Amino acid sequence: MRPQQRTLEPHLHATYALLSGPLGRLRLHLGASGAFAPELTRVGPSIGASAALGLIGPLGIEGQVSYTPTPFIEFDAFAGLSLGWDHLALRGGYHWTYADDRGLVDGI
């Protein structure tokens, strides 16, 4: 088993709202993701989607996924609840990231 290494994985996405209304939204994301570790500096294309749906009053659910296919593989997902008041929101949930360096760091 390989020891885990800490990496910095920034994302920069432009978004386009396919649907947007008072009850929720659906967006597409297109951009780039980076992976920076002691022996790795790579940036690759990234695609994704996000959705938010209002449930009752200020309570809503949210979800987001993004995928980077090359030069490393990254799948990033978030699912959770939100409480919104005008232009302010409180979000909480589960964030999961899968990353595979494809042997770029140690050849494995």
Stockholm file with secondary structure:
# STOCKHOLM 1.0

chainA/1-108         MRPQQRTLEPHLHATYALLSGPLGRLRLHLGASGAFAPELTRVGPSIGASAALGLIGPLGIEGQVSYTPTPFIEFDAFAGLSLGWDHLALRGGYHWTYADDRGLVDGI
#=GR chainA/1-108 SS CCCCCCCBCCEEEEEEEEEEETTEEEEEEEEEEEEEETTEEEEEEEEEEEEEEEEETTEEEEEEEEEECSSSEEEEEEEEEEEEETTEEEEEEEEEEEEECTTTTTCC
#=GC SS_cons         CCCCCCCBCCEEEEEEEEEEETTEEEEEEEEEEEEEETTEEEEEEEEEEEEEEEEETTEEEEEEEEEECSSSEEEEEEEEEEEEETTEEEEEEEEEEEEECTTTTTCC
//
